[in-house]
Amino acid sequence: MKKLFSIFLSIVIVCTLCVIPASAAVPKLNKTKVNLPIGYSITLKVSNADKVTWSTADKSVAKIKSKTKTSAKIVGVGTGSTYIYAKTGGKTLKCKVNVKKAFISANNDKITINKGAKKTVSVSVSGSKSIVYSNSNSKICSVTSAKWDGNKLKLTVKGKKSGTAKIKIYAKGYSKSTLETITVNVKGSEGDGNVTIFGGTIVVGGETASESSLSEAEKVVELVNAERAKKGLPALTMDDKLNEAAQLRAKEIADTFSHTRPDGRSCFTAFDDLGISYGYAAENIAAGRNSAEGVMGDWINSSGHYANIVSPNLNKIGVALVVVPNGYKYYWVQVFTD
């Protein structure tokens, strides 16, 4: 009898194991929280579901513009917060939607510049300062950003070769459909590359130059950041106040080639004179080279100068070139701060 009961129990256990179904996949919403400007949209999707019923808690904040069996396009209508509900298989999933006013706009959505020239575009932003920008073709133009000025961010676009590129700007944490697009057309002609600085005035061919005349200094910054990239270090930011300090020091080394200023003070007192605060600073000087590539080659091959270029303690850079009719003619300065 015990033997028969044992056989029966085994059969029951085997049968029980055979009839347990595999666990069903749980429906899942692709987002549970989104930030959305007024007039922009985002698509919500439910995976592992055959059919979904969509609804919104407040149509005055966000509404459902269109939908399929498992997805819905949500558009921001008015400022505020609401929930979008997705019902499927007896479950209710929800996504919180925060809607703000549209926050990204550029003062120019189309710009035309010459090869080697620069143009500044002002981007007005509200609601976020975590801005991302991309360049569709870095061979056509380069893009750098300056410091925030209130709710505005200035992007400097420099032409590199003939062609067209698109710069796309959007805010982190928001739908990428919120982007602003700037179309850049670069023409092939290039201005005079002979840059001279006398008494803080930039001169090209005897006439006061535009911002495009700073190309040699910008080339130095690009080469510096290329060296830093090899070490896995973040790029340095070109700083206007440090450029001013570099110009001051470049004029001084044309008179006295030394890290000591002509009045006997340390080179770093130039920062103090211009009201530049810092915790860590460095200076590189050079003379005689007539190109960014030439002077950078000298600095890279000098261990002390190279240490400054790839220092992890530095975040900002200023560069200047002064050309004088005598001596070594070309006098270069790099200054750095944290």
C-alpha positions as CSV (number, residue, x, y, z in Angstrom):
1,M,0.0,0.0,0.0
2,K,2.9,2.4,0.9
3,K,4.4,1.5,-2.4
4,L,1.2,2.3,-4.3
5,F,0.9,5.6,-2.4
6,S,4.5,6.6,-3.2
7,I,3.9,5.9,-6.9
8,F,0.6,7.9,-6.8
9,L,2.4,10.9,-5.1
10,S,5.1,10.9,-7.7
11,I,2.6,11.0,-10.5
12,V,0.8,13.9,-8.8
13,I,4.0,15.8,-8.4
14,V,5.0,15.2,-12.0
15,C,1.6,16.2,-13.2
16,T,1.7,19.3,-11.0
17,L,5.0,20.4,-12.4
18,C,3.8,19.9,-15.9
19,V,0.7,22.1,-15.6
20,I,2.3,25.2,-14.0
21,P,2.2,27.9,-16.8
22,A,5.2,30.1,-17.6
23,S,4.9,33.5,-16.0
24,A,3.4,36.1,-18.3
25,A,5.4,39.2,-19.3
26,V,4.4,42.2,-17.3
27,P,3.2,45.3,-19.2
28,K,5.7,48.2,-18.9
29,L,5.4,51.9,-19.8
30,N,8.5,53.3,-21.5
31,K,8.5,56.5,-19.3
32,T,7.1,57.3,-15.9
33,K,8.1,61.0,-15.8
34,V,8.7,63.5,-18.6
35,N,9.3,67.2,-18.9
36,L,7.6,68.8,-21.9
37,P,7.4,72.4,-23.2
38,I,4.1,73.7,-24.5
39,G,3.5,72.7,-28.1
40,Y,6.0,69.8,-28.1
41,S,5.2,66.1,-28.1
42,I,6.5,62.8,-26.9
43,T,5.5,59.3,-27.6
44,L,4.6,56.9,-24.8
45,K,4.6,53.1,-25.4
46,V,3.5,50.1,-23.5
47,S,5.5,46.9,-24.0
48,N,4.1,43.4,-23.5
49,A,0.5,44.5,-24.2
50,D,-1.9,43.8,-27.0
51,K,-4.2,46.7,-26.5
52,V,-4.0,49.9,-24.3
53,T,-6.7,52.4,-23.3
54,W,-5.2,55.9,-22.9
55,S,-6.4,58.8,-20.9
56,T,-5.2,62.1,-19.4
57,A,-6.0,63.5,-15.9
58,D,-6.0,67.1,-17.1
59,K,-6.5,68.0,-20.8
60,S,-5.6,71.6,-20.2
61,V,-2.0,70.6,-19.4
62,A,-1.4,67.6,-21.7
63,K,-3.6,65.9,-24.2
64,I,-3.4,62.7,-26.3
65,K,-2.9,63.8,-29.9
66,S,-2.9,60.4,-31.6
67,K,-2.7,56.8,-30.6
68,T,-2.2,53.2,-31.8
69,K,-3.0,49.9,-30.0
70,T,0.0,50.3,-27.7
71,S,1.4,53.8,-28.1
72,A,0.2,57.4,-27.8
73,K,1.6,60.8,-28.8
74,I,1.3,63.3,-25.9
75,V,1.4,67.0,-26.5
76,G,2.0,69.8,-24.0
77,V,-1.0,72.2,-23.9
78,G,-0.5,74.5,-20.8
79,T,1.8,74.9,-17.9
80,G,1.4,72.5,-15.0
81,S,1.6,68.8,-14.1
82,T,-0.7,66.0,-14.9
83,Y,-0.8,62.2,-15.4
84,I,-1.2,60.1,-18.5
85,Y,-2.9,56.8,-17.8
86,A,-2.4,53.5,-19.8
87,K,-4.8,50.7,-18.9
88,T,-4.1,47.2,-20.1
89,G,-5.0,43.7,-18.9
90,G,-6.5,45.0,-15.6
91,K,-3.4,47.1,-14.8
92,T,-3.2,50.9,-14.8
93,L,0.2,52.4,-15.7
94,K,0.9,56.1,-15.3
95,C,3.4,58.8,-16.5
96,K,3.7,62.1,-14.8
97,V,4.0,65.0,-17.3
98,N,5.4,68.4,-16.3
99,V,4.6,71.1,-18.9
100,K,6.5,74.4,-19.2
101,K,6.6,77.2,-21.7
102,A,8.8,76.7,-24.7
103,F,12.3,77.5,-23.6
104,I,14.8,77.3,-26.4
105,S,15.1,79.9,-29.2
106,A,18.1,81.3,-31.2
107,N,18.4,84.8,-32.5
108,N,19.5,83.3,-35.9
109,D,18.3,80.0,-37.3
110,K,20.4,80.5,-40.5
111,I,23.9,82.0,-40.6
112,T,26.4,82.5,-43.4
113,I,30.1,82.9,-42.6
114,N,33.4,82.8,-44.5
115,K,36.0,80.1,-44.0
116,G,38.1,81.0,-40.9
117,A,35.5,83.6,-39.7
118,K,33.4,83.4,-36.6
119,K,29.8,84.4,-35.7
120,T,28.1,84.4,-32.3
121,V,24.6,83.1,-31.9
122,S,22.6,83.9,-28.8
123,V,20.3,81.1,-27.5
124,S,17.6,82.1,-25.1
125,V,16.7,79.4,-22.6
126,S,14.2,79.1,-19.7
127,G,13.4,76.2,-17.5
128,S,16.8,74.4,-17.8
129,K,20.5,75.1,-18.0
130,S,21.5,71.6,-18.9
131,I,21.8,72.3,-22.6
132,V,23.2,69.8,-25.2
133,Y,24.2,70.8,-28.7
134,S,25.4,68.7,-31.6
135,N,27.1,69.5,-34.9
136,S,26.1,67.5,-38.0
137,N,29.5,68.1,-39.7
138,S,32.5,69.2,-37.6
139,K,34.6,69.5,-40.8
140,I,32.4,72.4,-42.0
141,C,32.3,74.3,-38.8
142,S,33.2,74.2,-35.1
143,V,31.0,75.2,-32.2
144,T,32.0,76.4,-28.7
145,S,29.9,77.8,-25.9
146,A,30.6,80.7,-23.5
147,K,29.3,81.3,-19.9
148,W,25.7,81.8,-19.2
149,D,24.4,85.4,-19.2
150,G,21.2,85.2,-17.3
151,N,18.9,83.0,-19.4
152,K,21.1,83.3,-22.5
153,L,23.9,81.1,-23.7
154,K,26.2,82.3,-26.5
155,L,27.5,79.8,-29.1
156,T,30.4,80.7,-31.2
157,V,30.4,79.2,-34.7
158,K,33.6,79.1,-36.7
159,G,33.8,78.3,-40.5
160,K,36.3,75.6,-41.4
161,K,35.6,74.7,-45.0
162,S,32.9,75.3,-47.6
163,G,29.6,73.5,-47.1
164,T,26.5,73.3,-44.9
165,A,26.1,72.0,-41.4
166,K,23.3,71.9,-38.9
167,I,23.6,72.7,-35.1
168,K,20.9,71.1,-33.0
169,I,20.3,72.4,-29.4
170,Y,18.1,70.7,-26.8
171,A,17.8,70.4,-23.1
172,K,18.8,67.4,-21.1
173,G,15.8,65.7,-19.4
174,Y,13.4,67.0,-22.1
175,S,12.2,65.4,-25.3
176,K,14.7,65.7,-28.1
177,S,11.9,67.1,-30.2
178,T,12.3,70.3,-28.3
179,L,15.4,71.2,-30.2
180,E,16.3,74.4,-32.0
181,T,18.1,73.9,-35.3
182,I,20.6,76.4,-36.7
183,T,21.7,76.0,-40.3
184,V,25.3,77.1,-41.0
185,N,26.5,77.9,-44.5
186,V,30.3,78.4,-44.9
187,K,31.8,80.1,-47.9
188,G,35.2,79.3,-49.2
189,S,37.0,82.7,-49.0
190,E,39.3,83.3,-46.1
191,G,40.5,86.6,-44.7
192,D,44.1,87.7,-44.0
193,G,45.7,85.5,-41.4
194,N,48.3,88.0,-40.4
195,V,47.2,88.8,-36.8
196,T,48.9,91.6,-34.9
197,I,48.1,92.9,-31.4
198,F,49.4,96.3,-30.4
199,G,48.3,97.9,-27.1
200,G,45.4,95.4,-26.8
201,T,44.1,96.4,-30.3
202,I,43.9,93.6,-32.9
203,V,45.1,94.7,-36.3
204,V,44.9,92.9,-39.6
205,G,46.4,94.5,-42.7
206,G,46.3,97.9,-40.9
207,E,42.6,97.8,-40.1
208,T,40.9,96.9,-36.8
209,A,39.9,93.3,-37.1
210,S,36.7,91.4,-36.3
211,E,36.5,88.4,-34.0
212,S,37.5,86.1,-36.9
213,S,41.1,87.4,-36.5
214,L,41.5,85.4,-33.3
215,S,41.8,82.2,-35.4
216,E,45.4,81.5,-34.5
217,A,44.6,81.7,-30.7
218,E,41.7,79.4,-31.3
219,K,43.9,76.9,-33.1
220,V,46.2,76.8,-30.1
221,V,43.1,76.0,-27.9
222,E,42.1,73.2,-30.3
223,L,45.6,71.7,-30.3
224,V,45.7,71.9,-26.4
225,N,42.4,70.1,-26.1
226,A,43.5,67.5,-28.6
227,E,46.5,66.7,-26.3
228,R,44.2,66.6,-23.3
229,A,41.9,64.2,-25.1
230,K,44.8,61.8,-25.6
231,K,45.1,61.7,-21.8
232,G,41.3,61.3,-21.3
233,L,41.1,64.8,-19.8
234,P,38.2,67.2,-20.3
235,A,38.6,70.1,-22.8
236,L,39.6,73.5,-21.5
237,T,37.2,76.4,-22.1
238,M,38.5,79.6,-23.7
239,D,37.8,82.4,-21.3
240,D,37.5,86.1,-22.3
241,K,39.1,87.4,-19.1
242,L,42.0,85.0,-19.4
243,N,42.4,86.1,-23.1
244,E,42.7,89.7,-21.8
245,A,45.4,88.5,-19.3
246,A,47.2,86.7,-22.0
247,Q,47.2,89.8,-24.2
248,L,48.6,91.8,-21.3
249,R,51.3,89.3,-20.7
250,A,52.1,88.9,-24.4
251,K,52.8,92.6,-24.7
252,E,55.0,92.4,-21.6
253,I,57.1,89.4,-22.8
254,A,57.8,91.3,-26.0
255,D,59.6,93.8,-23.8
256,T,61.0,91.4,-21.1
257,F,60.9,87.7,-22.1
258,S,60.3,86.2,-18.6
259,H,57.7,84.9,-16.2
260,T,58.6,87.9,-14.1
261,R,56.8,91.0,-15.3
262,P,58.7,94.1,-16.3
263,D,57.9,95.8,-13.0
264,G,59.5,92.8,-11.1
265,R,56.2,91.2,-10.0
266,S,55.2,87.6,-10.6
267,C,53.3,86.8,-13.9
268,F,50.3,85.8,-11.9
269,T,49.8,89.3,-10.6
270,A,48.3,90.0,-14.0
271,F,45.3,88.0,-12.9
272,D,45.0,90.1,-9.7
273,D,45.2,93.3,-11.8
274,L,42.3,92.2,-13.9
275,G,40.2,90.9,-11.0
276,I,40.5,87.2,-12.0
277,S,40.1,84.8,-9.1
278,Y,41.8,81.4,-9.1
279,G,43.0,78.6,-6.8
280,Y,45.4,77.0,-9.4
281,A,47.1,78.8,-12.3
282,A,49.8,78.3,-14.8
283,E,51.5,80.2,-17.7
284,N,53.4,79.1,-20.8
285,I,55.3,81.6,-22.9
286,A,57.2,81.3,-26.2
287,A,58.7,83.4,-29.0
288,G,59.7,83.1,-32.6
289,R,57.1,80.8,-34.0
290,N,54.7,82.3,-36.6
291,S,51.9,79.6,-36.4
292,A,49.8,77.8,-33.8
293,E,51.2,74.4,-34.9
294,G,54.8,75.6,-34.5
295,V,54.4,77.1,-31.1
296,M,52.4,74.1,-29.8
297,G,55.1,71.8,-31.1
298,D,57.6,73.5,-28.9
299,W,55.4,73.5,-25.9
300,I,54.5,69.8,-26.3
301,N,58.2,68.9,-26.6
302,S,59.0,70.7,-23.3
303,S,58.1,68.7,-20.2
304,G,57.3,71.7,-18.0
305,H,55.1,73.4,-20.6
306,Y,53.4,70.1,-21.5
307,A,52.6,69.4,-17.8
308,N,50.6,72.6,-17.8
309,I,48.8,71.7,-21.0
310,V,47.6,68.3,-19.6
311,S,47.2,69.3,-16.0
312,P,44.0,67.8,-14.5
313,N,43.8,70.8,-12.2
314,L,43.0,73.3,-15.0
315,N,39.7,74.1,-16.6
316,K,40.1,77.4,-18.4
317,I,42.5,78.9,-20.9
318,G,43.4,82.2,-22.5
319,V,45.8,82.6,-25.5
320,A,47.4,85.7,-27.1
321,L,49.9,86.4,-29.9
322,V,51.7,89.7,-30.2
323,V,53.7,90.5,-33.4
324,V,56.3,93.3,-33.2
325,P,58.8,94.5,-35.9
326,N,62.0,93.5,-33.9
327,G,63.4,90.8,-31.7
328,Y,61.7,87.4,-32.2
329,K,58.7,89.2,-33.7
330,Y,56.1,86.6,-32.6
331,Y,55.4,86.4,-28.9
332,W,52.9,83.8,-27.5
333,V,51.3,83.4,-24.1
334,Q,49.0,80.7,-22.7
335,V,47.5,81.3,-19.3
336,F,45.4,78.7,-17.3
337,T,43.2,78.6,-14.2
338,D,41.1,76.1,-12.5
